Amino acid sequence: MNGTLYGLGVGPGDPELITLKSWRILSMAEVVAYPVAPSGTTRARDVAGHFIPEDVIELPLGIPFGADGTETASAYDGAAMEIATHLEAGRNVAFLCMGDPLFHGSFSYLMDRLADRHAVEVVPGVTAPMSCAAVLRRPLARREGILKVLPATADAERLRREVAAGPATLVFIKAGGHIPALRRLLEDADLLGAAYVVENAGGETQRLLPMEEAGEASPYFSTVMVFAGEAA
Amino acid sequence: MNGTLYGLGVGPGDPELITLKSWRILSMAEVVAYPVAPSGTTRARDVAGHFIPEDVIELPLGIPFGADGTETASAYDGAAMEIATHLEAGRNVAFLCMGDPLFHGSFSYLMDRLADRHAVEVVPGVTAPMSCAAVLRRPLARREGILKVLPATADAERLRREVAAGPATLVFIKAGGHIPALRRLLEDADLLGAAYVVENAGGETQRLLPMEEAGEASPYFSTVMVFAGEAA
């Protein structure tokens, strides 16, 4: 019998923000796979490391994650083939995903390649917008409030249109390197005073600051939260 | 010394989708509070019930939740006073929240009333959009993809503008009772074929169906997922 591929959300960075379900499946997995960034960092493995069984097969996969826009199909093809080899040998594979498996990560590209021939199960996780709201202790949305999660890497004109559409909580992800552009955008919309930068949310190097005090550079995994909803 | 108020996300419905952190804090709490809907249902308590210690003080709070738009300030005032009494007696209070504490729930109204005089800590949780994407096994967003979470109860013209703004994954929450209006909205935007209704996501009565096959009525806690992003 073939194995099952599990996409396990491990949450935003604090190992305690993993769910009981991801923890249970991880603790019984035969193969634990995770993305390795070009820089060599393995964020999802770092978060869930405590919970990986000792005698497991580890499968580090060189995937240009953190660079969603430039990933090459061949890297995913190769990673999917490595995973398929284990599934076909009857081994369950747990693939670790920062945050949630289907929200801005590499898992969906593997699912694209494997779901037609293999059993796939997805375990959702806590994402950065919720984690950032928790550390700032500000409501994300309530009543008729709208929440938008906008990659800072998206088309500038589209972002401008989304900001202008009306009151909403705006979460700009992948904001590192885009702080100056976001500052101009929010300044023009008179929203700079409602904006906060959260660097490395949930991690040990987490840092919060009002956007008005933020410098020009921030780590790639920075999030800009703009509390401009009707409840703000 | 005064106690701490913890807002604990318990996730979208499956008890296993609670985080290790919420589980740990809940298992050590002296007082466990939770909203009781006018109908008498206690959804958050039902989800986390397994993890509530036996000798704890339970504090059911009559809060018109599930009716964000019509909640009365006095219900929250009364609930906050009940919680404050325990905090001032030095007891920690864990307030259970469906999904995430700061995302469309009653906790933020209690935080408004208590955070200036009491220690408050928020533990984020897995929310319905992520849970629904997981059961449908469809990517919520990737690359430059935008995600919008739109209460179906919001102004119809505003919803129309959000749908028309360009490709995005659209998640309509609080959709029960609004299915016919959403169907018209999505039909006009030629998006009906990309839409799914998820009833009671994560719960035992969960039901998935393409919007084209959905009836006119759905439970209040229904979610309509529209996969109309660039990655769809």
HADDOCK unambig.tbl for C-alpha pairs under 7 A between the chains (distance, minus, plus):
assign (segid A and resid 16 and name CA) (segid B and resid 19 and name CA) 6.73 0.50 0.50
assign (segid A and resid 16 and name CA) (segid B and resid 20 and name CA) 5.11 0.50 0.50
assign (segid A and resid 16 and name CA) (segid B and resid 21 and name CA) 4.96 0.50 0.50
assign (segid A and resid 17 and name CA) (segid B and resid 19 and name CA) 5.19 0.50 0.50
assign (segid A and resid 17 and name CA) (segid B and resid 20 and name CA) 6.04 0.50 0.50
assign (segid A and resid 17 and name CA) (segid B and resid 21 and name CA) 5.90 0.50 0.50
assign (segid A and resid 18 and name CA) (segid B and resid 19 and name CA) 5.35 0.50 0.50
assign (segid A and resid 18 and name CA) (segid B and resid 20 and name CA) 6.14 0.50 0.50
assign (segid A and resid 19 and name CA) (segid B and resid 16 and name CA) 6.76 0.50 0.50
assign (segid A and resid 19 and name CA) (segid B and resid 17 and name CA) 5.20 0.50 0.50
assign (segid A and resid 19 and name CA) (segid B and resid 18 and name CA) 5.33 0.50 0.50
assign (segid A and resid 19 and name CA) (segid B and resid 19 and name CA) 3.95 0.50 0.50
assign (segid A and resid 19 and name CA) (segid B and resid 20 and name CA) 5.85 0.50 0.50
assign (segid A and resid 20 and name CA) (segid B and resid 16 and name CA) 5.12 0.50 0.50
assign (segid A and resid 20 and name CA) (segid B and resid 17 and name CA) 6.04 0.50 0.50
assign (segid A and resid 20 and name CA) (segid B and resid 18 and name CA) 6.12 0.50 0.50
assign (segid A and resid 20 and name CA) (segid B and resid 19 and name CA) 5.84 0.50 0.50
assign (segid A and resid 20 and name CA) (segid B and resid 20 and name CA) 6.03 0.50 0.50
assign (segid A and resid 21 and name CA) (segid B and resid 16 and name CA) 4.98 0.50 0.50
assign (segid A and resid 21 and name CA) (segid B and resid 17 and name CA) 5.91 0.50 0.50
assign (segid A and resid 68 and name CA) (segid B and resid 143 and name CA) 4.95 0.50 0.50
assign (segid A and resid 69 and name CA) (segid B and resid 143 and name CA) 5.46 0.50 0.50
assign (segid A and resid 102 and name CA) (segid B and resid 139 and name CA) 4.67 0.50 0.50
assign (segid A and resid 102 and name CA) (segid B and resid 140 and name CA) 5.56 0.50 0.50
assign (segid A and resid 102 and name CA) (segid B and resid 141 and name CA) 6.92 0.50 0.50
assign (segid A and resid 103 and name CA) (segid B and resid 139 and name CA) 6.52 0.50 0.50
assign (segid A and resid 103 and name CA) (segid B and resid 140 and name CA) 5.28 0.50 0.50
assign (segid A and resid 103 and name CA) (segid B and resid 141 and name CA) 5.24 0.50 0.50
assign (segid A and resid 103 and name CA) (segid B and resid 142 and name CA) 6.48 0.50 0.50
assign (segid A and resid 104 and name CA) (segid B and resid 141 and name CA) 5.52 0.50 0.50
assign (segid A and resid 104 and name CA) (segid B and resid 142 and name CA) 4.35 0.50 0.50
assign (segid A and resid 104 and name CA) (segid B and resid 143 and name CA) 6.58 0.50 0.50
assign (segid A and resid 105 and name CA) (segid B and resid 142 and name CA) 6.70 0.50 0.50
assign (segid A and resid 108 and name CA) (segid B and resid 139 and name CA) 6.00 0.50 0.50
assign (segid A and resid 122 and name CA) (segid B and resid 134 and name CA) 5.22 0.50 0.50
assign (segid A and resid 123 and name CA) (segid B and resid 134 and name CA) 6.53 0.50 0.50
assign (segid A and resid 124 and name CA) (segid B and resid 126 and name CA) 6.84 0.50 0.50
assign (segid A and resid 124 and name CA) (segid B and resid 130 and name CA) 5.74 0.50 0.50
assign (segid A and resid 124 and name CA) (segid B and resid 131 and name CA) 5.66 0.50 0.50
assign (segid A and resid 124 and name CA) (segid B and resid 134 and name CA) 6.10 0.50 0.50
assign (segid A and resid 125 and name CA) (segid B and resid 126 and name CA) 5.51 0.50 0.50
assign (segid A and resid 126 and name CA) (segid B and resid 124 and name CA) 6.85 0.50 0.50
assign (segid A and resid 126 and name CA) (segid B and resid 125 and name CA) 5.53 0.50 0.50
assign (segid A and resid 126 and name CA) (segid B and resid 126 and name CA) 4.70 0.50 0.50
assign (segid A and resid 130 and name CA) (segid B and resid 124 and name CA) 5.76 0.50 0.50
assign (segid A and resid 131 and name CA) (segid B and resid 124 and name CA) 5.66 0.50 0.50
assign (segid A and resid 134 and name CA) (segid B and resid 122 and name CA) 5.21 0.50 0.50
assign (segid A and resid 134 and name CA) (segid B and resid 123 and name CA) 6.53 0.50 0.50
assign (segid A and resid 134 and name CA) (segid B and resid 124 and name CA) 6.09 0.50 0.50
assign (segid A and resid 139 and name CA) (segid B and resid 102 and name CA) 4.66 0.50 0.50
assign (segid A and resid 139 and name CA) (segid B and resid 103 and name CA) 6.52 0.50 0.50
assign (segid A and resid 139 and name CA) (segid B and resid 108 and name CA) 5.99 0.50 0.50
assign (segid A and resid 140 and name CA) (segid B and resid 102 and name CA) 5.55 0.50 0.50
assign (segid A and resid 140 and name CA) (segid B and resid 103 and name CA) 5.28 0.50 0.50
assign (segid A and resid 141 and name CA) (segid B and resid 102 and name CA) 6.92 0.50 0.50
assign (segid A and resid 141 and name CA) (segid B and resid 103 and name CA) 5.26 0.50 0.50
assign (segid A and resid 141 and name CA) (segid B and resid 104 and name CA) 5.51 0.50 0.50
assign (segid A and resid 142 and name CA) (segid B and resid 103 and name CA) 6.48 0.50 0.50
assign (segid A and resid 142 and name CA) (segid B and resid 104 and name CA) 4.33 0.50 0.50
assign (segid A and resid 142 and name CA) (segid B and resid 105 and name CA) 6.70 0.50 0.50
assign (segid A and resid 143 and name CA) (segid B and resid 68 and name CA) 4.96 0.50 0.50
assign (segid A and resid 143 and name CA) (segid B and resid 69 and name CA) 5.53 0.50 0.50
assign (segid A and resid 143 and name CA) (segid B and resid 104 and name CA) 6.61 0.50 0.50
assign (segid A and resid 144 and name CA) (segid B and resid 151 and name CA) 5.60 0.50 0.50
assign (segid A and resid 144 and name CA) (segid B and resid 153 and name CA) 6.17 0.50 0.50
assign (segid A and resid 144 and name CA) (segid B and resid 154 and name CA) 4.85 0.50 0.50
assign (segid A and resid 145 and name CA) (segid B and resid 151 and name CA) 6.95 0.50 0.50
assign (segid A and resid 146 and name CA) (segid B and resid 149 and name CA) 5.93 0.50 0.50
assign (segid A and resid 146 and name CA) (segid B and resid 150 and name CA) 5.18 0.50 0.50
assign (segid A and resid 146 and name CA) (segid B and resid 151 and name CA) 6.78 0.50 0.50
assign (segid A and resid 147 and name CA) (segid B and resid 148 and name CA) 5.79 0.50 0.50
assign (segid A and resid 147 and name CA) (segid B and resid 149 and name CA) 5.16 0.50 0.50
assign (segid A and resid 147 and name CA) (segid B and resid 150 and name CA) 6.86 0.50 0.50
assign (segid A and resid 148 and name CA) (segid B and resid 147 and name CA) 5.80 0.50 0.50
assign (segid A and resid 148 and name CA) (segid B and resid 148 and name CA) 4.47 0.50 0.50
assign (segid A and resid 148 and name CA) (segid B and resid 149 and name CA) 6.40 0.50 0.50
assign (segid A and resid 149 and name CA) (segid B and resid 146 and name CA) 5.92 0.50 0.50
assign (segid A and resid 149 and name CA) (segid B and resid 147 and name CA) 5.17 0.50 0.50
assign (segid A and resid 149 and name CA) (segid B and resid 148 and name CA) 6.39 0.50 0.50
assign (segid A and resid 150 and name CA) (segid B and resid 146 and name CA) 5.17 0.50 0.50
assign (segid A and resid 150 and name CA) (segid B and resid 147 and name CA) 6.87 0.50 0.50
assign (segid A and resid 151 and name CA) (segid B and resid 144 and name CA) 5.59 0.50 0.50
assign (segid A and resid 151 and name CA) (segid B and resid 145 and name CA) 6.96 0.50 0.50
assign (segid A and resid 151 and name CA) (segid B and resid 146 and name CA) 6.79 0.50 0.50
assign (segid A and resid 153 and name CA) (segid B and resid 144 and name CA) 6.16 0.50 0.50
assign (segid A and resid 154 and name CA) (segid B and resid 144 and name CA) 4.85 0.50 0.50
